Amino acid sequence: MARAMTVLVTGASGLVGAEVTARLTAAGHTVLALMHSNGTLLRNNGRKLTPAPGSLTPLTGDITRPGLGLADDDMRRVAAADRIVHCAAVTDFGLPEERYERVNVAGTRHVLGIATAHRIPLVHVSTAYVCGERDGVALEDELDVGQRPGNAYEKSKLTAETLVHTAAGEGLPVTVVRPSIVTGAARTGCVRDFKTIYPVLRMVTRGLVRTIPGHYNAALDLVPVDRVADLVTEAATRFEDAEGLTLHAVGHPLTLRDFSDVLAEYPSFQVPRFVPPSSFSAAALPDAERPFYDRVVSLYDTYFRRRIHFDATRAAAFSARPAPAGGRPYLRRLLDHCLKVGYLGAPVPREPSPARSERSASR
């Protein structure tokens, strides 16, 4: 095993942060887990994180404050750390812009201040959607190419990553990992927090919103949380190989046609109709649908318009783990888990997909 390290993980109680913390401690490293309060760390499967053989030291802090709001003794521990993994961020949509600025931008600035002052190598978790509203291929070595951010969250992450690259240009050792839309575990579909795309799935499968502006060939990239955590952990533990790289942590690109076809396999689900954005009018929606569209679905409209593909050449070359494959089967696993736990209602037997039918017939 590589030399045991001490790693500060910000946002250690978050979905990605908890999984990174689990992997680091399992490999024998000590994690300084920065949280708002000394609460219990839960894995993606809902189980309490039990560090072994490494150790876990919870730290109470606040990334929105200079020095992360740490007590003097805790700051001394952080100053002696071998790595910083910056996972903390506000990822919910539809919040006031000031909130994203305070947490995602100023928080990153404060983390950079500590990393720079003590020359601690930094792994920064960004988002693949810094690409903004555009079509085509987004490369790992691109950042600001004049794109228009799709929302205030993307704007804040673009600004934060720009700060990180500026610090790298001034000599700070840095690696950036950009996840796409973080969803359930690759093998089981299990997810601890029903965020990102999940609220939209809930609205549309219940038929609360039946018409959505979007293109059937627009693509959403869903990445399993374990893939993201693996890549972030690899970047931290193999930093000599990762330094200076920006890595796309991406997984299963699915078109809206893929979504529609898979949803249609489930008898209990309603399937939304996507219409060209130029001909869509929220005001024309039925009165019963309009509140659900305004409150939830409208926050994600921009993702239903983009025909984007994330190049992950560098991530594939760096990582020892194969990239995920098979978008439609993965989506079924996500939906099956949602039904199993009741998030999308009670499970109802569904017709087998054509692909499954073909496999069965060939046996």
C-alpha positions in Angstrom: 0.0 0.0 0.0 1.1 3.6 -0.7 2.3 5.7 2.3 -0.6 6.5 4.7 -1.7 10.1 4.3 -3.8 12.6 6.2 -6.5 14.0 3.9 -8.9 16.9 4.6 -12.2 16.1 2.9 -14.6 19.0 2.8 -18.3 18.1 2.4 -17.5 14.8 4.0 -21.1 14.1 4.9 -22.3 14.6 1.3 -23.1 11.9 -1.1 -19.7 11.9 -2.9 -17.8 13.1 0.2 -18.9 10.2 2.4 -18.0 7.7 -0.3 -14.6 9.3 -0.8 -14.0 9.3 3.0 -15.0 5.6 3.1 -12.5 4.7 0.4 -9.7 6.7 1.9 -10.1 5.2 5.4 -10.5 1.7 4.0 -7.1 2.2 2.3 -5.5 3.1 5.7 -5.5 6.8 5.4 -6.5 9.3 8.0 -9.4 11.6 7.0 -10.1 15.0 8.6 -13.8 15.1 7.8 -15.1 18.7 7.6 -18.7 19.0 8.4 -21.1 21.7 9.8 -21.6 19.5 12.9 -20.1 16.4 14.3 -22.8 14.1 13.0 -22.8 10.5 11.8 -21.4 9.9 8.4 -23.6 7.7 6.3 -22.6 5.7 3.2 -24.6 5.8 0.0 -26.3 2.6 1.2 -27.5 4.3 4.3 -25.1 2.5 6.7 -22.9 4.3 9.2 -19.4 4.8 8.0 -17.0 2.7 10.1 -13.4 3.6 9.3 -11.0 0.7 9.1 -8.1 0.3 9.0 -7.6 4.1 8.7 -9.0 6.7 11.1 -11.6 9.4 10.9 -11.4 12.8 12.7 -14.6 14.9 12.4 -14.0 18.6 12.2 -16.7 21.2 12.8 -16.3 24.0 10.3 -17.8 26.2 7.7 -16.3 26.7 4.2 -18.1 30.1 3.9 -15.8 31.6 6.6 -12.1 32.4 6.2 -10.0 29.6 7.7 -13.1 27.4 7.2 -14.2 28.5 10.6 -11.9 26.0 12.3 -10.7 26.1 15.9 -6.9 26.6 16.3 -6.2 22.9 17.2 -8.2 21.8 14.1 -6.4 24.3 11.9 -3.0 22.8 13.0 -4.2 19.4 12.0 -5.3 20.7 8.6 -2.1 22.6 8.0 -0.2 19.3 8.4 -2.4 17.4 5.9 -1.0 15.7 2.8 -4.0 16.4 0.6 -7.2 18.4 0.5 -10.2 16.9 -1.4 -12.8 19.7 -1.8 -16.2 18.1 -2.3 -18.3 20.7 -0.4 -20.8 22.6 -2.6 -24.4 23.6 -2.9 -25.8 21.4 -5.7 -29.6 22.1 -5.3 -31.1 24.2 -8.1 -33.3 27.2 -7.8 -31.6 28.9 -4.9 -30.7 32.6 -4.6 -27.6 33.4 -6.6 -26.0 34.8 -3.4 -26.2 31.3 -1.9 -24.1 29.7 -4.7 -21.6 32.6 -4.5 -21.2 32.2 -0.8 -20.7 28.5 -0.7 -19.4 27.4 -4.1 -17.3 30.4 -5.0 -16.2 32.0 -1.6 -16.0 28.5 -0.1 -13.5 27.4 -2.8 -11.6 30.6 -2.3 -11.2 29.8 1.4 -10.1 26.3 0.7 -7.6 27.6 -1.8 -6.3 30.0 0.8 -5.4 27.2 3.2 -4.0 25.0 0.4 -1.8 27.8 -0.9 -0.6 28.9 2.6 0.5 25.4 3.5 1.4 24.0 0.0 -1.1 21.2 0.3 -2.0 19.5 -3.0 -5.7 19.9 -3.9 -8.3 17.7 -5.6 -11.2 19.9 -6.5 -14.6 18.4 -7.4 -16.3 20.5 -10.0 -19.0 19.5 -12.5 -18.9 18.5 -16.2 -21.6 21.0 -16.7 -19.2 23.9 -16.5 -19.5 23.3 -20.3 -22.6 25.5 -20.2 -25.4 25.6 -22.7 -23.9 24.3 -25.9 -23.9 21.2 -28.2 -21.1 19.0 -29.4 -18.1 17.6 -27.5 -16.9 19.1 -24.2 -13.2 18.4 -23.7 -11.5 17.9 -20.4 -8.9 20.7 -21.0 -11.6 23.3 -21.8 -13.0 25.7 -19.2 -14.1 29.1 -20.2 -14.8 29.1 -24.0 -17.4 31.8 -23.8 -20.3 29.5 -23.0 -23.4 30.6 -21.3 -24.0 28.8 -17.9 -27.3 27.0 -17.8 -28.2 28.2 -14.3 -26.7 29.9 -11.2 -25.2 26.6 -10.0 -23.2 26.1 -13.2 -22.1 29.7 -13.1 -20.8 29.4 -9.6 -19.0 26.1 -10.4 -17.4 27.7 -13.5 -16.2 30.6 -11.4 -14.9 28.3 -8.7 -13.0 26.1 -11.1 -11.5 29.2 -12.7 -10.1 30.2 -9.3 -8.6 26.7 -8.9 -6.9 26.9 -12.3 -5.6 30.4 -11.5 -4.1 29.0 -8.3 -2.6 26.1 -10.3 -1.0 28.6 -12.6 0.6 30.3 -9.6 2.2 27.0 -8.5 -0.4 25.2 -6.3 -0.5 21.4 -7.2 -4.1 20.8 -8.4 -6.2 18.1 -9.9 -9.9 18.7 -11.0 -12.5 16.0 -11.2 -15.7 16.9 -13.0 -18.7 14.6 -12.4 -21.7 14.8 -14.6 -25.2 14.1 -13.1 -24.4 11.9 -10.0 -26.9 9.1 -9.5 -27.2 5.7 -7.9 -24.6 2.9 -7.5 -23.6 1.2 -10.8 -24.6 -2.3 -9.8 -27.7 -1.8 -7.7 -29.0 1.7 -8.5 -29.1 2.4 -4.8 -28.8 6.1 -3.8 -28.9 7.8 -0.4 -30.2 11.2 -1.5 -32.9 11.6 -4.2 -31.5 14.8 -5.7 -30.2 15.8 -9.2 -32.5 14.2 -11.8 -34.7 12.3 -9.3 -37.3 15.0 -8.5 -38.0 15.4 -12.3 -38.4 11.6 -12.6 -40.9 11.7 -9.8 -42.9 14.6 -11.4 -43.1 13.1 -14.8 -43.6 9.4 -14.0 -46.6 10.4 -11.8 -48.0 12.4 -14.7 -47.9 15.7 -12.7 -46.1 17.3 -15.7 -46.9 15.7 -19.1 -45.3 18.2 -21.6 -41.7 19.4 -21.3 -39.6 21.5 -23.6 -36.7 19.5 -25.0 -35.1 17.6 -27.9 -35.4 13.9 -28.1 -31.7 13.7 -29.2 -30.6 15.9 -26.2 -28.4 13.9 -23.9 -28.2 13.6 -20.1 -25.0 12.0 -18.7 -25.7 9.9 -15.6 -22.7 8.8 -13.6 -22.8 6.3 -10.7 -21.8 7.8 -7.4 -19.3 5.0 -6.9 -17.6 5.9 -10.2 -17.2 9.5 -9.0 -15.9 8.5 -5.6 -13.4 6.0 -7.1 -12.0 8.6 -9.5 -11.7 11.3 -6.8 -10.0 8.8 -4.5 -7.6 7.7 -7.2 -6.7 11.3 -7.9 -6.0 11.9 -4.2 -3.9 8.7 -3.7 -2.1 8.8 -7.0 -1.7 12.5 -7.1 1.8 12.4 -8.7 0.1 10.9 -11.8 -3.0 13.1 -11.6 -1.4 16.5 -10.9 -2.4 19.1 -13.5 -5.1 17.0 -15.0 -8.8 17.7 -15.4 -10.8 14.5 -15.4 -14.3 14.0 -16.6 -16.1 11.6 -14.2 -18.9 10.7 -16.6 -20.8 7.5 -17.2 -24.0 6.7 -19.1 -25.1 9.3 -21.7 -28.8 8.8 -22.4 -30.9 10.7 -24.9 -34.4 11.8 -24.1 -35.6 9.2 -26.5 -33.8 6.6 -24.3 -35.6 8.0 -21.3 -38.9 7.8 -23.0 -38.5 4.3 -24.2 -37.3 3.0 -20.8 -40.1 4.8 -18.9 -42.6 3.2 -21.3 -41.6 -0.3 -20.1 -43.1 0.5 -16.7 -46.9 0.1 -16.6 -47.2 2.4 -13.5 -45.3 5.3 -15.2 -46.6 8.1 -17.2 -44.3 9.1 -20.1 -43.8 12.8 -20.8 -44.0 14.3 -24.2 -41.0 16.5 -25.2 -41.8 19.4 -27.6 -39.3 21.8 -29.3 -38.5 24.6 -26.8 -39.4 27.2 -29.5 -43.0 26.0 -29.5 -43.4 25.4 -25.7 -45.3 27.8 -23.5 -45.5 27.2 -19.8 -48.6 29.5 -19.7 -50.4 27.0 -22.0 -49.9 24.1 -19.5 -53.1 22.9 -17.7 -53.6 24.6 -14.4 -53.0 21.3 -12.5 -49.5 21.0 -14.2 -48.2 24.5 -14.1 -47.2 24.6 -10.4 -45.2 21.4 -10.7 -43.5 22.6 -13.8 -42.6 26.0 -12.3 -41.4 24.6 -9.0 -39.4 21.5 -10.2 -39.2 20.7 -13.9 -38.4 24.3 -15.1 -35.2 24.2 -13.0 -33.9 21.4 -15.3 -35.2 22.7 -18.7 -31.7 23.6 -19.9 -30.5 19.9 -19.6 -33.3 18.8 -21.9 -32.0 21.1 -24.7 -28.3 20.2 -24.8 -26.9 17.8 -27.3 -23.6 17.4 -25.4 -21.0 14.6 -25.1 -18.3 14.7 -22.5 -14.9 13.5 -23.7 -13.2 11.4 -21.0 -10.0 10.4 -22.8 -7.7 11.6 -19.9 -9.9 10.0 -17.2 -9.8 6.7 -19.1 -6.1 6.8 -19.5 -5.5 7.8 -15.8 -8.0 5.5 -14.0 -7.3 1.8 -13.3 -11.1 1.2 -13.4 -13.1 0.8 -16.6 -15.7 3.5 -17.4 -19.4 2.6 -17.0 -21.2 1.3 -20.0 -24.8 0.6 -21.0 -27.0 3.5 -20.5 -30.5 1.9 -20.7 -29.8 -1.0 -18.4 -28.3 1.4 -15.8 -31.4 3.6 -16.0 -33.6 0.6 -15.4 -31.5 -0.2 -12.3 -32.1 3.4 -11.0 -35.8 3.1 -11.6 -36.1 -0.3 -10.1 -34.4 0.9 -6.9 -36.7 3.9 -6.8 -39.7 1.6 -7.0 -38.3 -0.8 -4.5 -38.0 1.9 -1.8 -41.3 3.6 -2.8 -39.8 6.8 -4.2 -41.6 6.3 -7.5 -44.6 4.5 -6.1 -45.2 0.8 -5.8 -43.6 -1.6 -8.3 -45.8 -3.1 -11.0 -44.6 -6.0 -13.3 -43.6 -4.5 -16.6 -43.2 -5.8 -20.1 -39.6 -6.9 -20.9 -37.6 -4.5 -23.0 -36.9 -5.5 -26.6 -33.3 -6.1 -25.8 -34.2 -8.4 -22.9 -36.6 -10.3 -25.0 -34.0 -10.8 -27.7 -31.5 -12.1 -25.1 -34.1 -14.5 -23.7 -35.1 -15.8 -27.1 -31.5 -16.6 -28.0 -30.9 -18.8 -24.9 
